[in-house]
């Protein structure tokens, strides 16, 4: 029963993390008006949030060895809530910038600790499924976070909307302290690699594959809406609906990815979802808009969402509690190349060479990821 509470509360924290990281960009028109800021000044707000998150992730996997998994997960929830609340009570845009960077920093602490923690709590044949349940919070937050934040902003204004939203992780973090305890068996023992049977994860190979699928999941979403509006003349509201709808199946896809990992292992399932990512991205880059286009968007979003519980389950089974360090390094590099860099590079390509060239960039990365898997089957 206690581990059920841990799963539920870490799910809430991860839901809030993704809801914030996708919801803040949705608020940029409101933020620009509230601060009377330029477009460039406004675009820096989600940029600093993502930069704080992915740069800090590289180091966040080192903290559990000192503080323990639960304590780091609690720090991630409480720290990010307080950091976002800092932005609520000031009309100074520089304080907002500081708040966003700090929010991203604290949010980065969650994943490298939560996944090994859950892996220890849910050892056994269904470990991947429970990690997948945790990961279903990501598409849930991406779908509902922008809606909830926009409604709060309209109803409560800048000050109170962010404050109300920030209460959610504070409650989750405090509740985790009440329903669980930090024990020596859940800490990463310093200097021993985590467990006596832990294997070294092929970090470079996994990073290449993760880049391919993270770009397909969070990188492409920055350019597809512009492509649909500019190339096909679709209504902006309709496009926003399509993007949200295309990601909804990821809520189911995450646990399914975990189940498939439990049954077939990492390599076969990772090849399948990366191949689907490549095929659907090729369609999005070169095909005209028909009824099949939203289906390709949904296929790509769902397949790439399925990849992450597969990756996390694989590393946890390889390394046990020592997975924190590998997860932090993989997600940091993949995040900088993916959601942080892709929108900038894809925007430049779209302006100078067109949207086909812009969407060919993530297509090439998906091809590299697929080739990496196929050429290294025996090493994984």
C-alpha positions in Angstrom: 0.0 0.0 0.0 2.9 2.4 0.8 4.5 1.8 -2.6 1.1 2.5 -4.2 1.2 5.9 -2.6 4.7 6.5 -3.8 3.8 5.6 -7.3 0.7 7.9 -7.2 2.5 10.9 -5.7 5.6 10.6 -8.0 3.1 10.4 -10.9 1.5 13.7 -9.8 5.0 15.3 -9.6 5.9 14.1 -13.1 2.5 15.2 -14.4 3.1 18.7 -13.0 6.6 18.7 -14.5 5.5 18.1 -18.0 2.4 20.2 -17.5 4.7 23.1 -16.6 7.3 22.6 -19.3 4.6 22.4 -22.0 2.1 24.8 -20.3 4.5 27.7 -19.9 5.1 28.1 -23.7 1.3 28.1 -24.1 1.2 31.1 -21.7 3.7 33.2 -23.7 1.0 35.4 -25.4 -0.4 36.3 -21.9 3.1 36.8 -20.5 4.1 39.1 -23.3 1.0 41.2 -22.6 1.4 41.2 -18.8 5.1 42.4 -18.9 4.8 44.5 -22.1 7.7 42.4 -23.3 9.1 41.9 -26.8 8.7 38.6 -28.6 12.4 37.8 -28.0 12.1 38.6 -24.3 9.0 36.5 -24.0 10.5 33.5 -25.9 13.3 33.5 -23.3 10.9 32.4 -20.6 10.3 28.8 -21.8 13.9 28.8 -23.1 15.3 29.3 -19.6 12.9 26.7 -18.2 14.2 24.1 -20.6 17.8 25.1 -20.2 17.6 24.9 -16.5 16.0 21.4 -16.7 18.3 19.7 -19.2 21.6 21.2 -18.2 21.0 20.3 -14.5 19.8 16.8 -15.4 23.4 15.9 -16.1 24.4 16.4 -12.5 21.1 15.5 -10.8 21.8 11.8 -11.0 24.7 12.3 -8.6 22.5 13.5 -5.7 20.9 10.2 -4.6 24.2 8.8 -3.4 24.3 11.6 -0.8 20.6 12.2 0.0 18.7 9.1 -1.0 16.0 8.7 -3.6 13.0 9.8 -1.6 14.7 13.0 -0.3 15.7 14.0 -3.8 12.2 13.4 -5.3 10.8 15.5 -2.4 13.3 18.3 -3.1 12.4 18.3 -6.7 8.7 18.7 -6.0 8.9 21.2 -3.2 11.8 23.2 -4.8 10.1 23.5 -8.2 6.8 24.6 -6.6 8.5 27.3 -4.5 10.6 28.4 -7.4 7.5 28.9 -9.7 5.7 30.7 -6.9 8.6 33.2 -6.8 7.4 34.4 -10.2 3.8 35.0 -9.0 4.3 38.1 -6.9 6.5 40.3 -9.0 6.1 42.3 -12.2 9.8 42.2 -12.8 10.6 40.0 -15.9 14.1 39.4 -14.7 12.7 37.7 -11.5 10.5 35.6 -13.9 13.7 34.6 -15.7 15.3 33.5 -12.5 12.2 31.7 -11.4 12.0 29.7 -14.7 15.7 28.7 -14.5 15.3 27.6 -10.9 12.1 25.7 -11.6 13.8 23.8 -14.4 16.8 23.1 -12.1 14.6 21.5 -9.4 12.4 19.7 -11.9 15.5 18.0 -13.3 16.0 16.2 -9.9 12.9 14.1 -10.3 13.6 11.5 -13.0 17.1 10.2 -12.1 15.8 9.5 -8.6 12.2 8.5 -9.1 12.9 5.8 -11.7 15.5 3.8 -9.7 13.3 4.3 -6.6 10.3 2.8 -8.3 12.5 0.1 -9.8 13.5 -1.0 -6.3 9.9 -0.8 -4.9 8.5 -2.8 -7.9 11.1 -5.4 -8.5 10.0 -8.4 -10.5 8.4 -9.4 -13.8 6.1 -6.4 -14.0 8.7 -3.8 -13.1 8.5 -2.2 -16.6 4.7 -1.9 -16.4 4.9 0.1 -13.2 7.6 2.4 -14.6 5.3 2.8 -17.6 2.5 3.8 -15.3 4.7 6.5 -13.8 5.7 7.6 -17.4 2.0 8.0 -18.4 2.1 11.2 -16.4 4.2 12.8 -19.1 1.7 12.7 -22.0 -1.1 13.4 -19.4 0.8 16.6 -18.3 1.6 17.6 -21.9 -2.1 17.3 -22.8 -3.8 18.8 -19.8 -1.1 21.2 -18.4 -1.5 23.9 -21.1 -5.3 23.7 -20.8 -5.3 24.0 -17.0 -2.7 26.8 -16.9 -4.5 28.8 -19.6 -7.8 28.5 -17.8 -6.2 29.5 -14.5 -4.5 32.5 -16.2 -7.7 33.7 -17.7 -9.7 33.2 -14.4 -7.1 34.4 -11.8 -4.5 36.6 -13.6 -0.8 36.2 -13.7 -0.2 36.4 -10.0 -2.7 33.9 -8.7 -2.7 31.4 -11.6 1.0 30.5 -11.1 0.6 30.4 -7.4 -2.3 28.0 -7.5 -0.6 25.8 -10.0 2.6 25.8 -7.8 0.6 24.4 -4.9 0.3 20.9 -6.6 3.9 19.8 -6.2 4.2 21.3 -2.7 1.3 19.0 -1.6 2.8 16.0 -3.5 6.2 16.5 -1.9 4.9 16.9 1.6 2.7 13.9 1.2 5.7 11.8 0.1 7.4 12.6 3.3 4.4 11.4 5.3 3.7 8.1 3.4 7.3 6.9 2.8 10.6 6.8 4.5 14.2 6.9 3.3 16.0 3.6 4.1 19.6 2.5 3.5 18.4 -0.2 1.0 17.1 2.5 -1.3 20.2 4.7 -1.2 22.9 4.5 -3.8 25.9 3.2 -2.0 28.9 5.4 -2.9 31.8 3.7 -4.6 30.3 0.3 -5.3 28.4 1.0 -8.5 25.1 0.7 -6.8 24.8 -3.1 -6.7 27.2 -6.0 -6.9 25.7 -7.3 -10.1 25.2 -4.0 -11.9 26.4 -3.9 -15.5 27.8 -0.8 -17.2 25.2 0.8 -19.3 26.2 1.6 -23.0 25.5 5.3 -22.4 26.8 6.6 -25.7 24.6 4.2 -27.7 21.5 4.8 -25.6 22.0 8.5 -25.8 22.0 8.4 -29.7 18.7 6.4 -29.6 17.2 8.7 -27.0 18.0 11.8 -29.0 16.2 10.3 -31.9 13.0 9.6 -29.9 13.1 12.7 -27.7 13.4 14.9 -30.8 10.4 12.9 -32.3 8.4 13.4 -29.1 9.1 17.0 -27.9 11.3 18.5 -30.6 9.0 18.0 -33.6 6.0 19.5 -31.7 7.6 22.9 -32.0 7.6 22.9 -35.8 4.6 20.8 -36.8 2.0 23.5 -35.8 3.7 26.1 -37.9 4.0 23.7 -40.8 0.3 22.9 -40.7 -0.7 26.6 -40.6 1.8 28.0 -43.1 2.0 25.1 -45.6 -1.6 23.9 -45.5 -3.5 26.9 -44.4 -5.2 25.2 -41.4 -6.8 27.2 -38.6 -4.6 27.8 -35.6 -7.2 26.6 -33.1 -7.8 23.5 -35.1 -4.0 22.8 -35.2 -3.7 23.2 -31.4 -6.5 20.7 -31.1 -4.7 18.2 -33.4 -1.5 18.5 -31.5 -3.1 17.9 -28.2 -5.2 15.0 -29.5 -2.2 13.4 -31.2 -0.5 13.1 -27.8 -3.4 11.6 -25.9 -2.7 8.0 -26.8 0.7 8.3 -25.1 -1.1 8.0 -21.8 -1.9 4.4 -22.8 1.3 3.9 -24.8 3.6 4.4 -21.8 2.3 1.5 -19.7 2.1 -0.6 -22.9 5.8 0.2 -23.6 6.6 -1.1 -20.1 4.6 -4.3 -20.6 6.3 -4.9 -23.9 9.7 -4.4 -22.3 8.8 -6.9 -19.6 7.9 -9.5 -22.3 10.3 -8.9 -25.1 13.2 -6.9 -23.6 14.8 -3.6 -24.7 16.3 -4.2 -28.1 13.4 -5.6 -30.0 10.9 -3.1 -28.7 13.3 -0.1 -29.1 13.9 -1.0 -32.7 10.2 -1.2 -33.4 9.2 2.1 -31.8 12.3 3.9 -33.4 11.3 2.5 -36.8 7.8 3.8 -36.3 9.2 7.2 -35.3 11.3 7.2 -38.5 8.5 6.2 -40.8 5.9 8.6 -39.4 8.4 11.5 -39.4 9.2 10.7 -43.1 5.4 11.0 -43.8 5.2 14.3 -41.9 8.1 15.7 -43.8 7.1 14.8 -47.4 3.4 14.0 -47.5 0.5 16.5 -48.3 -2.2 17.1 -45.7 -4.9 14.4 -45.8 -6.8 12.6 -43.1 -3.8 10.3 -42.8 -1.6 13.3 -41.6 -3.1 13.4 -38.0 -2.8 9.7 -37.9 1.0 10.0 -38.6 1.2 12.7 -35.9 -0.5 10.3 -33.4 1.7 7.4 -34.4 4.9 9.4 -33.9 3.8 10.9 -30.6 2.7 7.5 -29.3 5.7 5.5 -30.5 8.2 8.0 -29.1 6.3 8.1 -25.8 6.5 4.3 -25.5 10.3 4.4 -25.8 10.9 6.1 -22.5 9.6 3.4 -20.1 11.5 0.9 -22.2 14.7 2.8 -21.7 14.2 3.4 -18.0 13.3 -0.2 -17.3 16.3 -1.4 -19.2 18.8 0.8 -17.3 17.2 0.0 -14.0 17.5 -3.8 -14.7 21.1 -3.4 -15.7 22.2 -1.2 -12.9 19.6 -1.2 -10.1 20.0 1.9 -7.8 23.1 3.0 -9.8 20.9 3.8 -12.7 20.6 7.4 -11.5 23.9 8.6 -12.9 23.3 7.0 -16.3 19.8 8.4 -16.6 20.9 11.9 -15.7 23.7 11.9 -18.4 21.5 10.4 -21.1 18.5 12.7 -20.6 20.7 15.8 -20.2 22.5 15.3 -23.6 19.4 14.1 -25.4 17.4 17.1 -24.0 19.9 19.7 -25.1 20.1 18.2 -28.6 16.4 17.6 -28.7 13.7 19.9 -27.1 16.3 22.7 -26.5 18.1 22.9 -29.8 15.6 21.5 -32.3 13.0 24.3 -32.3 15.8 26.9 -33.0 17.5 24.9 -35.7 14.2 23.7 -37.3 12.9 27.3 -37.3 16.1 28.5 -39.1 15.7 25.7 -41.7 12.0 26.4 -42.2 12.7 30.1 -42.8 15.6 29.5 -45.2 14.9 26.1 -46.9 11.3 25.3 -46.1 9.4 23.0 -43.8 10.5 19.8 -45.6 14.1 20.6 -44.7 13.1 21.5 -41.2 11.4 18.2 -40.7 14.2 16.3 -42.4 16.5 17.2 -39.5 14.5 15.1 -36.9 14.1 12.4 -39.7 17.9 12.1 -40.0 18.3 11.8 -36.2 15.6 9.1 -36.2 17.5 7.3 -38.9 20.8 7.5 -36.9 19.0 6.2 -33.8 17.5 3.3 -35.8 20.9 2.4 -37.4 22.6 2.6 -34.0 20.2 0.0 -32.6 20.5 -2.3 -35.7 24.3 -2.2 -35.7 24.6 -2.8 -32.0 22.0 -5.6 -31.3 24.6 -7.8 -29.6 25.9 -5.0 -27.3 22.4 -4.2 -25.9 
